[in-house]
Amino acid sequence: MQKNLNFEDIEEAKALFGPHNDHLKAIEKKLEVKIHTKGGRAIIEGDELDVELASRLLRELQKLLESGYPIYVNDIDFALRILSGDRSVNLKDIFLDTVYISSQKKVITPKSVVQKEYIDAIRRYDMVVGIGPAGTGKTYLAMAMALASLMKKEVARIVLTRPAVEAGEKLGFLPGDLYEKINPYLRPLYDALQDMLDFDQSSKLMERGIIEVAPLAFMRGRTLNDSFVILDEAQNTKPEQMKMFLTRMGFGSKVAITGDITQVDLPEEKTSGLIQIQHILKKIKGIKFVYFSEKDVIRHPLVQDIIKAYEETERNGRSMEG
């Protein structure tokens, strides 16, 4: 099948096709199509379904360009994933939903339908639980929303926490004081924070206690008012720890709980608090559960395939050892 697309604005067509037609090459790589260009015309050849998908993608990307959104090669992969799942989706609804963190930093935008659902859920609900594989943006997007809320003065502070699974006997053998022992468990939270704010800004906010990064055990006995609280790696909480955390929520606060229930590091006899709350809290109207899949992974495309391969192995009941 062959389909011709005509783009009247030549400069817009160049931006759409990408430098050296890199955007079109990315589409050719992902789909079984060949795309030839002549001026502002794109000629797409291949299987009917792939040609229609490529055509739809280019028209949707054109709308993004017209709205002032700059297209990058990585956007091609994200857009194709979205349209492959549902060709009726309007990419503008997703890509133009921006989370503003500060004037100096780039805005954060969702890159999948579920990421968009997740951001909308955090806006609407006071407690959101994001469950899914690593790399799907669960914690990153929650942190972006937390910083945006802080900048808009919707909350007075941000509390970032995660369980230190090894915080029992094994931590005692590590050198240093308690902070030095626990700090490696919190490092991913610091990394995400400093990816969104420059070092000086994040350091000042932490020094003033406006942003707090602490292990889950430090939450005991506290009531967190006017706060945006994120519990990361929640699959490694025990049921009693999860209950303790949930009951810390105070007035004017929002809570985001994130985790991957396929990566529980607790001893086998211990139940994951994250797995348990899916049943306990599912009927509470003020709490929203959002589930991510390998399709939402915003990392190297191979990561999607790796996650899918593991899930298939587990579904088929084959041994992970051989």
ChimeraX commands (.cxc) that place a marker at each C-alpha (Angstrom):
marker #1 position 0.00,0.00,0.00 radius 0.5
marker #1 position 1.14,3.57,-0.70 radius 0.5
marker #1 position -0.07,6.79,0.90 radius 0.5
marker #1 position 0.89,10.39,0.11 radius 0.5
marker #1 position 0.88,13.09,2.78 radius 0.5
marker #1 position 1.26,16.72,1.78 radius 0.5
marker #1 position 2.48,19.35,4.23 radius 0.5
marker #1 position 2.05,22.86,2.81 radius 0.5
marker #1 position 4.46,24.60,5.20 radius 0.5
marker #1 position 7.93,23.46,4.06 radius 0.5
marker #1 position 9.68,24.63,7.26 radius 0.5
marker #1 position 7.13,22.77,9.36 radius 0.5
marker #1 position 7.65,19.68,7.19 radius 0.5
marker #1 position 11.41,19.86,7.80 radius 0.5
marker #1 position 10.84,20.01,11.56 radius 0.5
marker #1 position 8.37,17.13,11.29 radius 0.5
marker #1 position 10.72,14.95,9.24 radius 0.5
marker #1 position 13.64,15.79,11.54 radius 0.5
marker #1 position 17.27,16.72,10.83 radius 0.5
marker #1 position 18.44,14.52,7.93 radius 0.5
marker #1 position 14.97,12.90,8.07 radius 0.5
marker #1 position 15.89,11.29,11.41 radius 0.5
marker #1 position 12.25,11.23,12.58 radius 0.5
marker #1 position 11.16,9.38,9.45 radius 0.5
marker #1 position 14.07,6.95,9.80 radius 0.5
marker #1 position 12.93,6.21,13.37 radius 0.5
marker #1 position 9.42,5.46,12.08 radius 0.5
marker #1 position 10.84,3.18,9.36 radius 0.5
marker #1 position 12.86,1.33,12.00 radius 0.5
marker #1 position 9.82,0.78,14.22 radius 0.5
marker #1 position 7.32,-0.06,11.47 radius 0.5
marker #1 position 7.57,-2.12,8.29 radius 0.5
marker #1 position 7.37,0.94,6.05 radius 0.5
marker #1 position 9.52,2.97,3.67 radius 0.5
marker #1 position 9.09,6.75,3.61 radius 0.5
marker #1 position 10.29,8.90,0.72 radius 0.5
marker #1 position 10.16,12.68,0.74 radius 0.5
marker #1 position 9.98,15.39,-1.88 radius 0.5
marker #1 position 9.67,18.91,-0.57 radius 0.5
marker #1 position 6.76,18.92,1.83 radius 0.5
marker #1 position 5.45,15.54,0.66 radius 0.5
marker #1 position 5.93,12.20,2.43 radius 0.5
marker #1 position 5.25,8.99,0.49 radius 0.5
marker #1 position 4.67,6.03,2.80 radius 0.5
marker #1 position 4.88,2.46,1.45 radius 0.5
marker #1 position 4.30,-0.84,3.21 radius 0.5
marker #1 position 1.70,-3.02,4.89 radius 0.5
marker #1 position -1.71,-1.32,5.09 radius 0.5
marker #1 position -1.92,-1.25,8.91 radius 0.5
marker #1 position 1.63,0.05,9.28 radius 0.5
marker #1 position 1.11,2.69,6.59 radius 0.5
marker #1 position -2.06,3.90,8.30 radius 0.5
marker #1 position -0.30,4.02,11.68 radius 0.5
marker #1 position 2.66,5.95,10.23 radius 0.5
marker #1 position 0.26,8.37,8.54 radius 0.5
marker #1 position -1.71,8.89,11.74 radius 0.5
marker #1 position 1.52,9.42,13.68 radius 0.5
marker #1 position 2.79,12.12,11.29 radius 0.5
marker #1 position -0.52,13.97,11.37 radius 0.5
marker #1 position -0.58,13.85,15.18 radius 0.5
marker #1 position 3.04,15.07,15.37 radius 0.5
marker #1 position 2.13,17.88,12.98 radius 0.5
marker #1 position -0.55,19.03,15.44 radius 0.5
marker #1 position 2.05,19.05,18.21 radius 0.5
marker #1 position 4.38,21.20,16.10 radius 0.5
marker #1 position 1.54,23.62,15.34 radius 0.5
marker #1 position 0.98,23.93,19.10 radius 0.5
marker #1 position 4.62,24.88,19.64 radius 0.5
marker #1 position 5.84,21.51,20.92 radius 0.5
marker #1 position 9.38,20.71,19.68 radius 0.5
marker #1 position 9.64,17.15,18.34 radius 0.5
marker #1 position 12.68,15.02,19.24 radius 0.5
marker #1 position 13.62,11.54,18.04 radius 0.5
marker #1 position 12.72,10.00,21.43 radius 0.5
marker #1 position 9.20,11.39,21.03 radius 0.5
marker #1 position 8.70,9.14,17.98 radius 0.5
marker #1 position 9.06,5.99,20.09 radius 0.5
marker #1 position 6.76,7.28,22.84 radius 0.5
marker #1 position 4.14,8.44,20.32 radius 0.5
marker #1 position 4.18,5.13,18.47 radius 0.5
marker #1 position 3.68,3.18,21.69 radius 0.5
marker #1 position 0.66,5.33,22.51 radius 0.5
marker #1 position -0.96,5.12,19.08 radius 0.5
marker #1 position -0.21,1.39,18.74 radius 0.5
marker #1 position -2.29,0.81,21.86 radius 0.5
marker #1 position -5.12,3.14,20.85 radius 0.5
marker #1 position -5.15,4.92,17.50 radius 0.5
marker #1 position -7.96,7.22,18.59 radius 0.5
marker #1 position -5.74,8.91,21.19 radius 0.5
marker #1 position -5.01,12.60,20.66 radius 0.5
marker #1 position -1.29,13.04,21.30 radius 0.5
marker #1 position -1.80,16.71,22.19 radius 0.5
marker #1 position -3.82,15.68,25.25 radius 0.5
marker #1 position -0.78,13.80,26.55 radius 0.5
marker #1 position 2.33,15.61,25.30 radius 0.5
marker #1 position 0.99,19.11,26.01 radius 0.5
marker #1 position 0.08,18.29,29.63 radius 0.5
marker #1 position 3.02,19.98,31.31 radius 0.5
marker #1 position 4.15,19.99,34.93 radius 0.5
marker #1 position 6.02,23.23,35.64 radius 0.5
marker #1 position 8.65,22.87,38.34 radius 0.5
marker #1 position 10.66,26.09,38.16 radius 0.5
marker #1 position 11.52,28.79,35.64 radius 0.5
marker #1 position 15.08,27.53,35.24 radius 0.5
marker #1 position 14.27,23.91,34.48 radius 0.5
marker #1 position 12.54,22.12,31.64 radius 0.5
marker #1 position 8.92,21.11,32.10 radius 0.5
marker #1 position 7.97,17.50,32.73 radius 0.5
marker #1 position 5.42,15.89,30.41 radius 0.5
marker #1 position 3.77,12.45,30.41 radius 0.5
marker #1 position 4.98,10.05,27.73 radius 0.5
marker #1 position 2.20,7.47,27.81 radius 0.5
marker #1 position -1.54,7.20,28.37 radius 0.5
marker #1 position -1.03,5.73,31.84 radius 0.5
marker #1 position 1.45,8.44,32.80 radius 0.5
marker #1 position -1.19,11.01,31.83 radius 0.5
marker #1 position -3.78,9.11,33.90 radius 0.5
marker #1 position -1.34,9.07,36.83 radius 0.5
marker #1 position -0.73,12.83,36.72 radius 0.5
marker #1 position -4.47,13.50,36.49 radius 0.5
marker #1 position -5.06,11.16,39.45 radius 0.5
marker #1 position -2.51,13.03,41.59 radius 0.5
marker #1 position -4.27,16.29,40.74 radius 0.5
marker #1 position -7.68,14.88,41.67 radius 0.5
marker #1 position -7.06,12.52,44.60 radius 0.5
marker #1 position -5.33,13.09,47.93 radius 0.5
marker #1 position -3.82,9.59,47.87 radius 0.5
marker #1 position -2.59,7.82,44.73 radius 0.5
marker #1 position -0.91,4.41,44.51 radius 0.5
marker #1 position 1.23,3.82,41.42 radius 0.5
marker #1 position 2.14,0.18,40.80 radius 0.5
marker #1 position 4.31,-1.10,37.96 radius 0.5
marker #1 position 7.81,-1.92,36.71 radius 0.5
marker #1 position 10.89,0.22,37.19 radius 0.5
marker #1 position 11.40,2.95,34.62 radius 0.5
marker #1 position 7.72,3.80,34.17 radius 0.5
marker #1 position 8.06,7.21,35.84 radius 0.5
marker #1 position 6.03,6.43,38.97 radius 0.5
marker #1 position 8.33,8.18,41.43 radius 0.5
marker #1 position 9.75,10.72,38.97 radius 0.5
marker #1 position 6.33,12.07,37.99 radius 0.5
marker #1 position 5.15,12.06,41.61 radius 0.5
marker #1 position 8.20,14.11,42.54 radius 0.5
marker #1 position 7.55,16.52,39.66 radius 0.5
marker #1 position 3.98,16.99,40.90 radius 0.5
marker #1 position 5.24,17.48,44.45 radius 0.5
marker #1 position 7.71,20.18,43.40 radius 0.5
marker #1 position 5.06,21.88,41.26 radius 0.5
marker #1 position 2.71,21.91,44.28 radius 0.5
marker #1 position 5.47,23.35,46.46 radius 0.5
marker #1 position 6.28,26.12,43.97 radius 0.5
marker #1 position 2.58,27.02,43.74 radius 0.5
marker #1 position 2.44,27.05,47.57 radius 0.5
marker #1 position -0.24,24.34,47.60 radius 0.5
marker #1 position 1.87,22.50,50.20 radius 0.5
marker #1 position 4.42,23.76,52.70 radius 0.5
marker #1 position 6.92,20.92,52.34 radius 0.5
marker #1 position 7.79,17.67,50.60 radius 0.5
marker #1 position 8.64,14.45,52.41 radius 0.5
marker #1 position 10.36,11.70,50.40 radius 0.5
marker #1 position 10.71,8.33,52.05 radius 0.5
marker #1 position 11.44,4.71,51.30 radius 0.5
marker #1 position 12.02,1.60,53.41 radius 0.5
marker #1 position 15.60,0.56,54.12 radius 0.5
marker #1 position 15.08,-3.18,53.78 radius 0.5
marker #1 position 18.46,-4.00,55.25 radius 0.5
marker #1 position 17.94,-1.67,58.24 radius 0.5
marker #1 position 18.22,-4.58,60.66 radius 0.5
marker #1 position 21.31,-6.54,61.61 radius 0.5
marker #1 position 23.06,-6.31,58.24 radius 0.5
marker #1 position 23.26,-2.51,58.37 radius 0.5
marker #1 position 25.23,-2.78,61.58 radius 0.5
marker #1 position 28.22,-4.16,59.70 radius 0.5
marker #1 position 28.41,-1.12,57.39 radius 0.5
marker #1 position 30.87,1.65,58.34 radius 0.5
marker #1 position 29.70,5.08,59.49 radius 0.5
marker #1 position 26.88,6.56,61.53 radius 0.5
marker #1 position 23.17,5.87,60.98 radius 0.5
marker #1 position 22.85,8.55,58.27 radius 0.5
marker #1 position 25.81,7.17,56.33 radius 0.5
marker #1 position 24.41,3.64,56.58 radius 0.5
marker #1 position 20.93,4.58,55.38 radius 0.5
marker #1 position 21.96,7.17,52.77 radius 0.5
marker #1 position 22.61,4.61,49.96 radius 0.5
marker #1 position 18.96,3.49,50.17 radius 0.5
marker #1 position 17.80,7.08,49.68 radius 0.5
marker #1 position 20.24,7.91,46.86 radius 0.5
marker #1 position 17.69,7.36,44.02 radius 0.5
marker #1 position 15.41,9.97,45.61 radius 0.5
marker #1 position 18.24,12.50,45.77 radius 0.5
marker #1 position 19.14,11.76,42.15 radius 0.5
marker #1 position 15.58,12.36,40.93 radius 0.5
marker #1 position 15.34,15.54,42.99 radius 0.5
marker #1 position 18.57,16.98,41.61 radius 0.5
marker #1 position 17.49,16.11,38.08 radius 0.5
marker #1 position 14.63,18.59,38.49 radius 0.5
marker #1 position 16.24,21.30,40.65 radius 0.5
marker #1 position 19.78,22.61,40.50 radius 0.5
marker #1 position 22.09,21.53,43.32 radius 0.5
marker #1 position 22.07,24.86,45.20 radius 0.5
marker #1 position 18.28,25.15,45.09 radius 0.5
marker #1 position 17.69,21.58,46.29 radius 0.5
marker #1 position 20.36,21.92,48.99 radius 0.5
marker #1 position 18.79,25.13,50.37 radius 0.5
marker #1 position 15.31,23.58,50.45 radius 0.5
marker #1 position 16.67,20.53,52.29 radius 0.5
marker #1 position 18.67,22.63,54.75 radius 0.5
marker #1 position 15.51,24.59,55.63 radius 0.5
marker #1 position 13.53,21.35,56.07 radius 0.5
marker #1 position 11.17,22.23,53.22 radius 0.5
marker #1 position 12.25,19.06,51.43 radius 0.5
marker #1 position 12.98,16.08,53.67 radius 0.5
marker #1 position 14.45,12.77,52.51 radius 0.5
marker #1 position 14.25,10.12,55.22 radius 0.5
marker #1 position 13.90,6.37,55.75 radius 0.5
marker #1 position 10.39,5.11,56.45 radius 0.5
marker #1 position 11.24,4.26,60.06 radius 0.5
marker #1 position 11.65,7.99,60.75 radius 0.5
marker #1 position 7.95,8.59,59.97 radius 0.5
marker #1 position 6.75,6.85,63.14 radius 0.5
marker #1 position 4.92,9.09,65.60 radius 0.5
marker #1 position 4.57,12.02,63.20 radius 0.5
marker #1 position 1.55,13.72,61.63 radius 0.5
marker #1 position 2.32,15.26,58.25 radius 0.5
marker #1 position 0.13,18.32,57.61 radius 0.5
marker #1 position 0.31,20.54,54.50 radius 0.5
marker #1 position 2.79,18.13,52.97 radius 0.5
marker #1 position 3.28,16.22,49.74 radius 0.5
marker #1 position 4.52,12.82,50.87 radius 0.5
marker #1 position 6.01,10.20,48.55 radius 0.5
marker #1 position 6.63,6.64,49.66 radius 0.5
marker #1 position 8.95,4.97,47.15 radius 0.5
marker #1 position 9.76,1.23,46.86 radius 0.5
marker #1 position 6.58,0.55,48.81 radius 0.5
marker #1 position 6.65,-3.13,47.87 radius 0.5
marker #1 position 9.35,-3.52,50.54 radius 0.5
marker #1 position 7.15,-2.30,53.38 radius 0.5
marker #1 position 5.76,-4.80,55.86 radius 0.5
marker #1 position 2.00,-4.54,56.56 radius 0.5
marker #1 position 2.57,-2.84,59.92 radius 0.5
marker #1 position 4.95,-0.33,58.31 radius 0.5
marker #1 position 2.42,0.46,55.59 radius 0.5
marker #1 position -0.35,0.99,58.15 radius 0.5
marker #1 position 1.96,3.27,60.15 radius 0.5
marker #1 position 2.75,5.30,57.03 radius 0.5
marker #1 position -0.86,5.60,55.84 radius 0.5
marker #1 position -1.96,6.94,59.20 radius 0.5
marker #1 position 0.69,9.72,59.16 radius 0.5
marker #1 position -1.37,11.70,56.63 radius 0.5
marker #1 position -2.52,15.05,57.97 radius 0.5
marker #1 position -4.75,17.92,56.84 radius 0.5
marker #1 position -3.92,19.60,53.53 radius 0.5
marker #1 position -1.63,16.78,52.46 radius 0.5
marker #1 position -1.23,14.61,49.41 radius 0.5
marker #1 position 0.31,11.14,49.37 radius 0.5
marker #1 position 1.83,9.20,46.47 radius 0.5
marker #1 position 2.80,5.58,47.04 radius 0.5
marker #1 position 4.90,3.86,44.38 radius 0.5
marker #1 position 6.30,0.38,43.94 radius 0.5
marker #1 position 6.79,-2.73,41.84 radius 0.5
marker #1 position 5.02,-5.76,43.29 radius 0.5
marker #1 position 7.15,-8.10,41.15 radius 0.5
marker #1 position 10.35,-6.92,42.89 radius 0.5
marker #1 position 9.73,-7.58,46.59 radius 0.5
marker #1 position 12.98,-7.80,48.58 radius 0.5
marker #1 position 11.40,-8.86,51.87 radius 0.5
marker #1 position 12.05,-12.34,53.32 radius 0.5
marker #1 position 9.73,-14.92,51.72 radius 0.5
marker #1 position 7.62,-15.35,54.85 radius 0.5
marker #1 position 6.86,-11.61,55.01 radius 0.5
marker #1 position 3.83,-10.10,53.24 radius 0.5
marker #1 position 4.35,-6.92,51.22 radius 0.5
marker #1 position 2.33,-3.99,52.56 radius 0.5
marker #1 position 1.87,-2.72,48.99 radius 0.5
marker #1 position 0.37,-6.00,47.81 radius 0.5
marker #1 position -1.91,-6.10,50.85 radius 0.5
marker #1 position -3.35,-2.57,50.48 radius 0.5
marker #1 position -4.66,-3.38,47.00 radius 0.5
marker #1 position -7.33,-5.44,48.74 radius 0.5
marker #1 position -7.74,-3.41,51.92 radius 0.5
marker #1 position -8.10,0.04,50.35 radius 0.5
marker #1 position -9.66,-0.70,46.96 radius 0.5
marker #1 position -13.18,0.38,48.04 radius 0.5
marker #1 position -12.14,3.74,49.54 radius 0.5
marker #1 position -13.31,6.43,47.11 radius 0.5
marker #1 position -10.62,8.97,47.97 radius 0.5
marker #1 position -7.78,6.64,46.98 radius 0.5
marker #1 position -6.82,5.93,43.37 radius 0.5
marker #1 position -4.75,2.96,42.15 radius 0.5
marker #1 position -2.91,3.42,38.84 radius 0.5
marker #1 position -1.25,0.41,37.18 radius 0.5
marker #1 position 1.71,0.74,34.82 radius 0.5
marker #1 position 2.99,-1.93,32.42 radius 0.5
marker #1 position 6.08,-2.51,30.30 radius 0.5
marker #1 position 4.48,-0.25,27.65 radius 0.5
marker #1 position 5.05,2.71,29.98 radius 0.5
marker #1 position 8.79,2.11,30.47 radius 0.5
marker #1 position 10.66,5.30,29.57 radius 0.5
marker #1 position 14.08,3.77,29.21 radius 0.5
marker #1 position 16.03,1.97,26.51 radius 0.5
marker #1 position 13.55,0.01,24.31 radius 0.5
marker #1 position 15.27,-3.25,25.34 radius 0.5
marker #1 position 14.04,-2.71,28.91 radius 0.5
marker #1 position 10.45,-3.17,27.70 radius 0.5
marker #1 position 11.37,-6.46,26.04 radius 0.5
marker #1 position 13.26,-7.67,29.13 radius 0.5
marker #1 position 10.29,-6.94,31.43 radius 0.5
marker #1 position 7.91,-8.65,29.00 radius 0.5
marker #1 position 10.17,-11.74,28.81 radius 0.5
marker #1 position 10.29,-12.06,32.61 radius 0.5
marker #1 position 6.51,-11.64,32.91 radius 0.5
marker #1 position 5.94,-14.30,30.27 radius 0.5
marker #1 position 8.28,-16.71,32.04 radius 0.5
marker #1 position 6.49,-16.18,35.36 radius 0.5
marker #1 position 3.04,-16.63,33.75 radius 0.5
marker #1 position 4.12,-19.91,32.20 radius 0.5
marker #1 position 5.41,-21.12,35.55 radius 0.5
marker #1 position 8.90,-21.86,34.28 radius 0.5
marker #1 position 11.79,-21.85,36.72 radius 0.5
marker #1 position 13.74,-18.59,36.79 radius 0.5
marker #1 position 16.91,-20.65,37.27 radius 0.5
marker #1 position 16.77,-22.77,34.18 radius 0.5
marker link #1:1,2 radius 0.2
marker link #1:2,3 radius 0.2
marker link #1:3,4 radius 0.2
marker link #1:4,5 radius 0.2
marker link #1:5,6 radius 0.2
marker link #1:6,7 radius 0.2
marker link #1:7,8 radius 0.2
marker link #1:8,9 radius 0.2
marker link #1:9,10 radius 0.2
marker link #1:10,11 radius 0.2
marker link #1:11,12 radius 0.2
marker link #1:12,13 radius 0.2
marker link #1:13,14 radius 0.2
marker link #1:14,15 radius 0.2
marker link #1:15,16 radius 0.2
marker link #1:16,17 radius 0.2
marker link #1:17,18 radius 0.2
marker link #1:18,19 radius 0.2
marker link #1:19,20 radius 0.2
marker link #1:20,21 radius 0.2
marker link #1:21,22 radius 0.2
marker link #1:22,23 radius 0.2
marker link #1:23,24 radius 0.2
marker link #1:24,25 radius 0.2
marker link #1:25,26 radius 0.2
marker link #1:26,27 radius 0.2
marker link #1:27,28 radius 0.2
marker link #1:28,29 radius 0.2
marker link #1:29,30 radius 0.2
marker link #1:30,31 radius 0.2
marker link #1:31,32 radius 0.2
marker link #1:32,33 radius 0.2
marker link #1:33,34 radius 0.2
marker link #1:34,35 radius 0.2
marker link #1:35,36 radius 0.2
marker link #1:36,37 radius 0.2
marker link #1:37,38 radius 0.2
marker link #1:38,39 radius 0.2
marker link #1:39,40 radius 0.2
marker link #1:40,41 radius 0.2
marker link #1:41,42 radius 0.2
marker link #1:42,43 radius 0.2
marker link #1:43,44 radius 0.2
marker link #1:44,45 radius 0.2
marker link #1:45,46 radius 0.2
marker link #1:46,47 radius 0.2
marker link #1:47,48 radius 0.2
marker link #1:48,49 radius 0.2
marker link #1:49,50 radius 0.2
marker link #1:50,51 radius 0.2
marker link #1:51,52 radius 0.2
marker link #1:52,53 radius 0.2
marker link #1:53,54 radius 0.2
marker link #1:54,55 radius 0.2
marker link #1:55,56 radius 0.2
marker link #1:56,57 radius 0.2
marker link #1:57,58 radius 0.2
marker link #1:58,59 radius 0.2
marker link #1:59,60 radius 0.2
marker link #1:60,61 radius 0.2
marker link #1:61,62 radius 0.2
marker link #1:62,63 radius 0.2
marker link #1:63,64 radius 0.2
marker link #1:64,65 radius 0.2
marker link #1:65,66 radius 0.2
marker link #1:66,67 radius 0.2
marker link #1:67,68 radius 0.2
marker link #1:68,69 radius 0.2
marker link #1:69,70 radius 0.2
marker link #1:70,71 radius 0.2
marker link #1:71,72 radius 0.2
marker link #1:72,73 radius 0.2
marker link #1:73,74 radius 0.2
marker link #1:74,75 radius 0.2
marker link #1:75,76 radius 0.2
marker link #1:76,77 radius 0.2
marker link #1:77,78 radius 0.2
marker link #1:78,79 radius 0.2
marker link #1:79,80 radius 0.2
marker link #1:80,81 radius 0.2
marker link #1:81,82 radius 0.2
marker link #1:82,83 radius 0.2
marker link #1:83,84 radius 0.2
marker link #1:84,85 radius 0.2
marker link #1:85,86 radius 0.2
marker link #1:86,87 radius 0.2
marker link #1:87,88 radius 0.2
marker link #1:88,89 radius 0.2
marker link #1:89,90 radius 0.2
marker link #1:90,91 radius 0.2
marker link #1:91,92 radius 0.2
marker link #1:92,93 radius 0.2
marker link #1:93,94 radius 0.2
marker link #1:94,95 radius 0.2
marker link #1:95,96 radius 0.2
marker link #1:96,97 radius 0.2
marker link #1:97,98 radius 0.2
marker link #1:98,99 radius 0.2
marker link #1:99,100 radius 0.2
marker link #1:100,101 radius 0.2
marker link #1:101,102 radius 0.2
marker link #1:102,103 radius 0.2
marker link #1:103,104 radius 0.2
marker link #1:104,105 radius 0.2
marker link #1:105,106 radius 0.2
marker link #1:106,107 radius 0.2
marker link #1:107,108 radius 0.2
marker link #1:108,109 radius 0.2
marker link #1:109,110 radius 0.2
marker link #1:110,111 radius 0.2
marker link #1:111,112 radius 0.2
marker link #1:112,113 radius 0.2
marker link #1:113,114 radius 0.2
marker link #1:114,115 radius 0.2
marker link #1:115,116 radius 0.2
marker link #1:116,117 radius 0.2
marker link #1:117,118 radius 0.2
marker link #1:118,119 radius 0.2
marker link #1:119,120 radius 0.2
marker link #1:120,121 radius 0.2
marker link #1:121,122 radius 0.2
marker link #1:122,123 radius 0.2
marker link #1:123,124 radius 0.2
marker link #1:124,125 radius 0.2
marker link #1:125,126 radius 0.2
marker link #1:126,127 radius 0.2
marker link #1:127,128 radius 0.2
marker link #1:128,129 radius 0.2
marker link #1:129,130 radius 0.2
marker link #1:130,131 radius 0.2
marker link #1:131,132 radius 0.2
marker link #1:132,133 radius 0.2
marker link #1:133,134 radius 0.2
marker link #1:134,135 radius 0.2
marker link #1:135,136 radius 0.2
marker link #1:136,137 radius 0.2
marker link #1:137,138 radius 0.2
marker link #1:138,139 radius 0.2
marker link #1:139,140 radius 0.2
marker link #1:140,141 radius 0.2
marker link #1:141,142 radius 0.2
marker link #1:142,143 radius 0.2
marker link #1:143,144 radius 0.2
marker link #1:144,145 radius 0.2
marker link #1:145,146 radius 0.2
marker link #1:146,147 radius 0.2
marker link #1:147,148 radius 0.2
marker link #1:148,149 radius 0.2
marker link #1:149,150 radius 0.2
marker link #1:150,151 radius 0.2
marker link #1:151,152 radius 0.2
marker link #1:152,153 radius 0.2
marker link #1:153,154 radius 0.2
marker link #1:154,155 radius 0.2
marker link #1:155,156 radius 0.2
marker link #1:156,157 radius 0.2
marker link #1:157,158 radius 0.2
marker link #1:158,159 radius 0.2
marker link #1:159,160 radius 0.2
marker link #1:160,161 radius 0.2
marker link #1:161,162 radius 0.2
marker link #1:162,163 radius 0.2
marker link #1:163,164 radius 0.2
marker link #1:164,165 radius 0.2
marker link #1:165,166 radius 0.2
marker link #1:166,167 radius 0.2
marker link #1:167,168 radius 0.2
marker link #1:168,169 radius 0.2
marker link #1:169,170 radius 0.2
marker link #1:170,171 radius 0.2
marker link #1:171,172 radius 0.2
marker link #1:172,173 radius 0.2
marker link #1:173,174 radius 0.2
marker link #1:174,175 radius 0.2
marker link #1:175,176 radius 0.2
marker link #1:176,177 radius 0.2
marker link #1:177,178 radius 0.2
marker link #1:178,179 radius 0.2
marker link #1:179,180 radius 0.2
marker link #1:180,181 radius 0.2
marker link #1:181,182 radius 0.2
marker link #1:182,183 radius 0.2
marker link #1:183,184 radius 0.2
marker link #1:184,185 radius 0.2
marker link #1:185,186 radius 0.2
marker link #1:186,187 radius 0.2
marker link #1:187,188 radius 0.2
marker link #1:188,189 radius 0.2
marker link #1:189,190 radius 0.2
marker link #1:190,191 radius 0.2
marker link #1:191,192 radius 0.2
marker link #1:192,193 radius 0.2
marker link #1:193,194 radius 0.2
marker link #1:194,195 radius 0.2
marker link #1:195,196 radius 0.2
marker link #1:196,197 radius 0.2
marker link #1:197,198 radius 0.2
marker link #1:198,199 radius 0.2
marker link #1:199,200 radius 0.2
marker link #1:200,201 radius 0.2
marker link #1:201,202 radius 0.2
marker link #1:202,203 radius 0.2
marker link #1:203,204 radius 0.2
marker link #1:204,205 radius 0.2
marker link #1:205,206 radius 0.2
marker link #1:206,207 radius 0.2
marker link #1:207,208 radius 0.2
marker link #1:208,209 radius 0.2
marker link #1:209,210 radius 0.2
marker link #1:210,211 radius 0.2
marker link #1:211,212 radius 0.2
marker link #1:212,213 radius 0.2
marker link #1:213,214 radius 0.2
marker link #1:214,215 radius 0.2
marker link #1:215,216 radius 0.2
marker link #1:216,217 radius 0.2
marker link #1:217,218 radius 0.2
marker link #1:218,219 radius 0.2
marker link #1:219,220 radius 0.2
marker link #1:220,221 radius 0.2
marker link #1:221,222 radius 0.2
marker link #1:222,223 radius 0.2
marker link #1:223,224 radius 0.2
marker link #1:224,225 radius 0.2
marker link #1:225,226 radius 0.2
marker link #1:226,227 radius 0.2
marker link #1:227,228 radius 0.2
marker link #1:228,229 radius 0.2
marker link #1:229,230 radius 0.2
marker link #1:230,231 radius 0.2
marker link #1:231,232 radius 0.2
marker link #1:232,233 radius 0.2
marker link #1:233,234 radius 0.2
marker link #1:234,235 radius 0.2
marker link #1:235,236 radius 0.2
marker link #1:236,237 radius 0.2
marker link #1:237,238 radius 0.2
marker link #1:238,239 radius 0.2
marker link #1:239,240 radius 0.2
marker link #1:240,241 radius 0.2
marker link #1:241,242 radius 0.2
marker link #1:242,243 radius 0.2
marker link #1:243,244 radius 0.2
marker link #1:244,245 radius 0.2
marker link #1:245,246 radius 0.2
marker link #1:246,247 radius 0.2
marker link #1:247,248 radius 0.2
marker link #1:248,249 radius 0.2
marker link #1:249,250 radius 0.2
marker link #1:250,251 radius 0.2
marker link #1:251,252 radius 0.2
marker link #1:252,253 radius 0.2
marker link #1:253,254 radius 0.2
marker link #1:254,255 radius 0.2
marker link #1:255,256 radius 0.2
marker link #1:256,257 radius 0.2
marker link #1:257,258 radius 0.2
marker link #1:258,259 radius 0.2
marker link #1:259,260 radius 0.2
marker link #1:260,261 radius 0.2
marker link #1:261,262 radius 0.2
marker link #1:262,263 radius 0.2
marker link #1:263,264 radius 0.2
marker link #1:264,265 radius 0.2
marker link #1:265,266 radius 0.2
marker link #1:266,267 radius 0.2
marker link #1:267,268 radius 0.2
marker link #1:268,269 radius 0.2
marker link #1:269,270 radius 0.2
marker link #1:270,271 radius 0.2
marker link #1:271,272 radius 0.2
marker link #1:272,273 radius 0.2
marker link #1:273,274 radius 0.2
marker link #1:274,275 radius 0.2
marker link #1:275,276 radius 0.2
marker link #1:276,277 radius 0.2
marker link #1:277,278 radius 0.2
marker link #1:278,279 radius 0.2
marker link #1:279,280 radius 0.2
marker link #1:280,281 radius 0.2
marker link #1:281,282 radius 0.2
marker link #1:282,283 radius 0.2
marker link #1:283,284 radius 0.2
marker link #1:284,285 radius 0.2
marker link #1:285,286 radius 0.2
marker link #1:286,287 radius 0.2
marker link #1:287,288 radius 0.2
marker link #1:288,289 radius 0.2
marker link #1:289,290 radius 0.2
marker link #1:290,291 radius 0.2
marker link #1:291,292 radius 0.2
marker link #1:292,293 radius 0.2
marker link #1:293,294 radius 0.2
marker link #1:294,295 radius 0.2
marker link #1:295,296 radius 0.2
marker link #1:296,297 radius 0.2
marker link #1:297,298 radius 0.2
marker link #1:298,299 radius 0.2
marker link #1:299,300 radius 0.2
marker link #1:300,301 radius 0.2
marker link #1:301,302 radius 0.2
marker link #1:302,303 radius 0.2
marker link #1:303,304 radius 0.2
marker link #1:304,305 radius 0.2
marker link #1:305,306 radius 0.2
marker link #1:306,307 radius 0.2
marker link #1:307,308 radius 0.2
marker link #1:308,309 radius 0.2
marker link #1:309,310 radius 0.2
marker link #1:310,311 radius 0.2
marker link #1:311,312 radius 0.2
marker link #1:312,313 radius 0.2
marker link #1:313,314 radius 0.2
marker link #1:314,315 radius 0.2
marker link #1:315,316 radius 0.2
marker link #1:316,317 radius 0.2
marker link #1:317,318 radius 0.2
marker link #1:318,319 radius 0.2
marker link #1:319,320 radius 0.2
marker link #1:320,321 radius 0.2
marker link #1:321,322 radius 0.2
view
